[in-house]
């Protein structure tokens, strides 16, 4: 009987097939662009020595200073229209030496991607280069000119990419003919991973685990807490910026009554950061708690540490509420 292929062999074959297909697409793309560029290069070479002439909006401009403000307006129009389409639609903005210049807007960044109607390198133009008050300079015109002039050099780059892709395909074919020396090791580790994953899932779905989760939810509801309640006791800068100290103090005071020491911390937080800084509204709250809330008790610790550490006392014997509190804070 034929032995079925191992999972490691299957994964290896799949990776090689995927890589080979990707490089093959690169070969095809390079060949198609080289053919298209070979058809356009004679006309570009014939116009290389011609005087400057840029056509924008149906009108030809023979001076760069005259073409610059019109090109900026064309870019602005494409920028405004591109807001609805993103880089899925290109807008013609000019024509130079028989080559159409196009632009599309990137939604992920405030910029325009400029391309040509023939294969060539694209260019990124930041919106600030054409949306400002004093942006009608010949610099944008020069950048477009350089793109068109660089087209013959792009043909050389396509040739290098094509040769590199062919070499890569040959290398992948050679690797496919060699056996993978660690096939058995990978198979055994994958089997162990699958076994551990199944065991963890079974444990999570067990009646004991579900009962423990139910008890946790009931404790949270009885104490008026919601998931993430402990973040209000030691808020991150992002939480403070989003909710503000007053809202975080309200949440901390509402959810912090699990023990006497945490009640003191909750009372201190409930007094408000401004009051604590001024030493007001915190009667009955030890100075150590106030300093802990303000992050001034120890320069190496964040605000609001464990209350037992702040007050300088620890219980000698763990209490049941300690275990539940720690479990809830870990949620």
C-alpha positions in Angstrom: 0.0 0.0 0.0 1.3 3.5 -0.9 2.1 5.6 2.1 0.1 8.9 2.1 2.2 12.1 2.0 3.0 13.6 5.4 1.6 17.1 6.3 5.2 18.5 6.2 5.6 17.3 2.6 2.3 18.7 1.7 3.1 22.1 3.2 6.5 22.1 1.5 5.0 21.3 -1.9 2.3 23.9 -1.4 4.9 26.6 -0.6 7.0 25.7 -3.6 4.0 25.7 -5.9 2.9 29.1 -4.6 6.3 30.6 -4.9 6.8 29.3 -8.4 3.4 30.6 -9.5 4.3 34.0 -8.0 7.6 34.2 -9.9 6.0 33.0 -13.1 3.5 35.9 -12.9 6.5 38.3 -12.5 8.0 36.8 -15.7 4.8 37.2 -17.6 4.3 40.8 -16.4 7.9 41.8 -17.4 7.5 40.2 -20.8 4.2 42.0 -21.5 5.6 45.4 -20.4 8.8 45.0 -22.5 6.7 44.3 -25.6 4.5 47.3 -25.0 7.5 49.5 -24.2 9.4 48.3 -27.3 6.5 49.6 -29.4 6.5 53.1 -27.7 10.3 53.7 -27.5 10.8 54.7 -31.2 8.3 57.5 -31.0 9.8 58.7 -27.6 13.3 58.7 -29.2 12.0 60.7 -32.1 10.6 63.4 -29.8 13.5 63.4 -27.4 15.1 66.5 -29.0 11.9 68.4 -29.6 11.2 71.7 -27.8 9.1 71.6 -24.6 5.4 71.2 -25.3 3.0 70.1 -22.6 -0.7 69.6 -23.3 -3.1 70.2 -20.3 -6.8 70.5 -20.5 -6.9 70.5 -24.3 -4.4 73.4 -24.6 -0.7 73.2 -25.4 1.9 75.2 -23.4 5.4 75.8 -24.7 6.8 77.5 -21.7 7.3 75.7 -18.4 6.3 78.7 -16.4 2.9 78.8 -18.2 2.3 75.1 -17.9 3.1 74.9 -14.2 0.0 76.6 -12.7 -2.3 74.7 -15.2 -0.6 71.4 -14.2 -1.2 72.2 -10.5 -4.9 72.9 -11.2 -5.1 69.6 -13.0 -3.6 67.8 -10.1 -5.9 69.5 -7.7 -8.9 68.4 -9.7 -7.7 64.8 -9.8 -7.0 65.0 -6.1 -10.6 66.1 -5.3 -12.2 63.6 -7.7 -10.0 60.8 -6.4 -11.5 61.1 -3.0 -14.4 59.0 -4.2 -12.3 56.3 -6.0 -8.9 56.1 -4.3 -6.3 54.3 -6.4 -8.9 52.3 -8.3 -9.2 55.1 -10.9 -6.6 57.2 -12.7 -7.2 60.7 -14.0 -5.3 62.1 -17.0 -3.6 65.3 -15.9 -1.3 66.1 -18.9 0.4 64.9 -22.1 4.1 65.2 -22.9 6.0 63.8 -25.9 3.0 61.8 -26.9 2.8 60.1 -23.5 -0.3 60.6 -21.3 0.4 61.4 -17.6 -2.1 60.1 -15.1 -2.7 60.4 -11.4 -4.6 58.5 -8.8 -5.2 59.3 -5.1 -4.0 57.2 -2.2 -6.6 56.9 0.5 -4.2 55.6 3.0 -2.0 58.7 2.7 -2.3 62.3 1.6 -0.6 61.9 -1.8 -1.1 61.3 -5.5 0.5 58.5 -7.5 1.6 59.7 -10.9 2.0 57.1 -13.7 2.4 57.1 -17.5 0.4 55.6 -20.3 3.4 53.5 -21.2 5.3 51.2 -18.8 7.5 53.2 -16.5 8.3 54.1 -12.9 5.5 55.7 -10.9 6.1 58.8 -8.7 4.5 59.9 -5.5 3.6 63.6 -5.1 2.5 64.8 -1.7 -0.7 66.9 -1.5 1.2 69.8 0.1 3.2 70.1 -3.2 0.1 71.3 -5.1 -2.6 72.3 -2.6 -0.7 75.2 -1.0 -0.9 78.8 -1.9 2.5 79.1 -3.6 2.8 75.8 -5.4 2.6 76.8 -9.0 6.3 76.3 -9.6 8.1 74.6 -12.5 9.3 71.8 -10.1 6.3 69.6 -10.8 6.7 70.1 -14.5 10.4 69.0 -14.2 9.4 65.9 -12.3 6.9 64.9 -15.0 9.6 65.5 -17.7 12.0 63.3 -15.8 9.5 60.5 -15.6 9.1 60.5 -19.4 12.8 60.8 -20.1 13.5 57.9 -17.7 11.3 55.5 -19.7 14.2 54.0 -21.8 16.1 53.2 -18.6 13.0 51.4 -17.3 13.3 49.0 -20.2 16.7 47.9 -18.8 15.2 47.4 -15.4 12.5 45.2 -16.8 15.1 43.1 -18.5 17.0 42.6 -15.2 13.8 41.7 -13.3 12.9 39.2 -16.1 16.3 37.5 -15.9 16.2 37.4 -12.1 12.8 35.8 -12.2 13.9 33.1 -14.6 16.8 32.3 -12.4 14.6 32.1 -9.4 12.2 29.6 -11.2 15.2 27.4 -11.9 16.3 27.5 -8.3 12.8 26.6 -7.0 12.6 23.7 -9.5 16.0 22.4 -8.1 14.7 22.6 -4.5 11.5 20.7 -5.4 13.6 17.7 -6.5 15.5 17.5 -3.2 13.9 15.6 -0.2 13.3 17.7 2.9 15.6 16.3 5.6 13.4 17.3 8.6 10.1 15.9 7.3 9.7 13.5 10.2 10.5 16.1 12.8 8.0 18.6 11.4 5.4 15.9 11.2 5.9 14.9 14.8 5.8 18.5 16.1 2.6 19.2 14.0 1.0 16.1 15.5 1.9 17.3 19.0 0.5 20.8 18.3 -2.8 19.4 17.0 -3.0 17.2 20.1 -2.4 20.0 22.5 -4.8 22.3 20.7 -7.5 19.7 20.9 -6.8 19.2 24.6 -7.0 22.9 25.4 -10.3 23.2 23.5 -11.8 20.3 25.3 -10.7 21.8 28.7 -12.2 25.1 27.8 -15.5 23.5 26.8 -15.7 21.3 30.0 -18.6 21.8 32.5 -16.1 22.8 35.1 -14.6 25.6 33.0 -18.1 26.8 32.1 -19.2 26.7 35.7 -16.1 28.7 36.7 -16.8 31.3 34.1 -20.4 31.6 35.2 -19.3 32.2 38.8 -16.9 34.8 37.6 -19.6 36.6 35.7 -21.9 36.5 38.7 -19.2 38.0 41.0 -18.6 40.8 38.5 -22.3 41.6 38.3 -22.7 41.5 42.0 -19.9 44.0 42.4 -21.2 46.2 39.6 -18.1 45.5 37.5 -17.6 45.1 33.8 -14.7 43.7 31.8 -11.7 46.0 32.0 -12.8 47.7 35.2 -9.4 47.5 36.8 -7.9 49.6 34.0 -9.6 52.6 35.7 -7.4 52.0 38.8 -4.2 52.4 36.8 -5.2 54.0 33.5 -3.0 54.2 30.5 -2.3 57.6 28.9 -4.7 56.6 26.1 -7.6 55.9 28.5 -7.0 59.1 30.4 -7.1 61.1 27.1 -10.3 59.3 26.0 -12.4 59.3 29.2 -10.7 62.0 31.4 -9.7 61.7 35.1 -13.3 62.4 36.3 -14.8 59.5 34.5 -12.0 57.1 35.4 -12.3 58.2 39.1 -16.0 57.5 39.0 -15.4 54.0 37.5 -12.6 53.2 40.0 -14.7 54.3 42.9 -17.7 52.2 41.7 -15.7 49.0 41.1 -13.0 49.1 43.8 -14.8 47.9 46.9 -13.4 44.3 47.0 -11.6 44.8 50.3 -10.9 47.5 52.9 -7.6 48.5 51.4 -9.1 48.7 47.9 -12.0 50.6 49.3 -9.5 53.2 50.6 -7.9 53.4 47.1 -11.3 53.7 45.6 -12.1 56.5 47.9 -8.9 58.2 47.1 -9.5 58.0 43.4 -13.1 59.1 43.9 -11.8 62.3 45.4 -10.5 63.4 42.0 -7.0 63.9 40.8 -7.1 67.7 41.2 -8.3 67.4 44.8 -5.6 64.9 45.7 -2.9 67.0 44.2 -4.1 69.9 46.3 -4.5 67.7 49.4 -8.2 68.4 49.5 -11.3 66.1 49.5 -9.2 63.2 50.7 -10.0 62.9 54.4 -9.5 59.4 55.7 -7.3 58.5 52.7 -3.7 57.8 53.9 -1.0 59.9 52.4 0.7 56.8 50.9 -2.5 56.1 48.9 -2.6 59.6 47.6 1.0 59.4 46.5 0.4 56.1 44.9 -2.6 57.5 42.9 -0.5 60.4 41.7 2.5 58.2 40.9 4.7 60.1 43.4 5.4 57.4 46.0 8.1 55.7 44.1 9.6 57.0 40.8 10.1 53.4 39.6 6.4 52.5 40.0 3.3 53.5 38.0 0.3 55.2 39.8 -1.9 52.9 41.9 0.0 49.8 42.8 -1.3 47.0 45.0 -3.0 48.6 48.0 -1.3 46.3 50.4 2.1 47.5 49.1 1.1 51.1 49.2 -0.1 50.9 52.8 2.9 48.9 53.9 0.9 46.0 55.2 0.2 42.5 53.9 -2.2 39.8 55.2 -0.3 36.8 56.6 -3.0 34.4 55.4 -4.6 34.6 51.9 -8.3 35.4 52.1 -11.0 34.0 49.7 -11.8 37.5 48.4 -8.1 38.0 47.5 -8.2 35.0 45.1 -11.5 36.1 43.5 -10.2 39.7 43.2 -7.0 38.6 41.5 -8.9 36.4 39.2 -11.3 39.2 38.3 -8.4 41.7 37.7 -6.9 39.2 35.3 -9.9 39.2 33.1 
